[in-house]
């Protein structure tokens, strides 16, 4: 099973997902776009699924990062060919744009651990099967997306309502992160320290790391269930008739 991973920047990788996917037998083709020679395939014919990760650029910055237009072409190909596709954070916003919806600044930036709530459509969706109706997720974004026409909202948040949607039964967009590790959060907190300080003021980095430690073990079962569900949808198992 071959899986295309679009990784925008070196520091925002698969995190927990890498070992999970490898353990399930996936062959990972990771295209890291900030490395020399980073390029995307022309099409998805060799792949069984597609994952698009997050990054610091905006989904509307195609003129600055031309490859973002190709990412959107691949999303539309996945939709047309019913190839499972999952977008995380920036990846979710690129999916929304690819499907004709707007991406724009959210009224407030979200950084840190925040609650999301599954809607009835989310409780009944394969991606969130057997997960609690509400749980904490890690956020780091300033933009949000409008739902594409025909999409179903699966999860909502407080300051940013649109947190997850499904389009058809093969395309999922998640504004939040469940793949991050404490080490990744620590690295991001240092690399993006100016943005973090503007957001949370003095001591915000230390508070973020403490909050991560406090939630980590509590969320273990939720993460495990999510990863199990994600693998099933990527393999296209338990597909509704």
Rosetta blueprint (number, residue, H / E / L):
1 X L
2 X E
3 X E
4 X E
5 X E
6 X E
7 X E
8 X L
9 X L
10 X L
11 X L
12 X L
13 X L
14 X L
15 X L
16 X H
17 X H
18 X H
19 X H
20 X H
21 X H
22 X H
23 X H
24 X L
25 X L
26 X L
27 X E
28 X E
29 X E
30 X E
31 X E
32 X E
33 X L
34 X L
35 X L
36 X L
37 X L
38 X L
39 X L
40 X L
41 X L
42 X L
43 X L
44 X L
45 X L
46 X L
47 X L
48 X L
49 X E
50 X E
51 X E
52 X E
53 X L
54 X L
55 X L
56 X L
57 X L
58 X L
59 X L
60 X L
61 X L
62 X L
63 X L
64 X L
65 X L
66 X L
67 X H
68 X H
69 X H
70 X H
71 X H
72 X H
73 X H
74 X H
75 X H
76 X H
77 X H
78 X H
79 X H
80 X H
81 X H
82 X L
83 X L
84 X E
85 X E
86 X E
87 X E
88 X E
89 X L
90 X H
91 X H
92 X H
93 X H
94 X H
95 X H
96 X H
97 X H
98 X H
99 X L
100 X L
101 X L
102 X L
103 X E
104 X E
105 X E
106 X E
107 X E
108 X E
109 X E
110 X E
111 X E
112 X E
113 X E
114 X E
115 X E
116 X E
117 X E
118 X E
119 X L
120 X H
121 X H
122 X H
123 X H
124 X L
125 X L
126 X H
127 X H
128 X H
129 X L
130 X L
131 X L
132 X L
133 X L
134 X E
135 X E
136 X E
137 X E
138 X E
139 X E
140 X E
141 X E
142 X E
143 X E
144 X E
145 X E
146 X L
147 X L
148 X L
149 X L
150 X L
151 X L
152 X E
153 X E
154 X E
155 X E
156 X E
157 X E
158 X L
159 X L
160 X L
161 X L
162 X E
163 X E
164 X E
165 X E
166 X E
167 X E
168 X L
169 X L
170 X L
171 X E
172 X E
173 X E
174 X E
175 X L
176 X L
177 X E
178 X L
179 X L
180 X L
181 X L
182 X H
183 X H
184 X H
185 X H
186 X H
187 X H
188 X H
189 X H
190 X H
191 X H
192 X L
193 X H
194 X H
195 X H
196 X H
197 X H
198 X H
199 X H
200 X H
201 X L
202 X L
203 X L
204 X H
205 X H
206 X H
207 X H
208 X H
209 X H
210 X H
211 X H
212 X H
213 X H
214 X H
215 X H
216 X H
217 X L
218 X L
219 X L
220 X H
221 X H
222 X H
223 X H
224 X H
225 X H
226 X H
227 X H
228 X H
229 X H
230 X H
231 X H
232 X H
233 X H
234 X H
235 X H
236 X L
237 X L
238 X L
239 X L
240 X L
241 X L
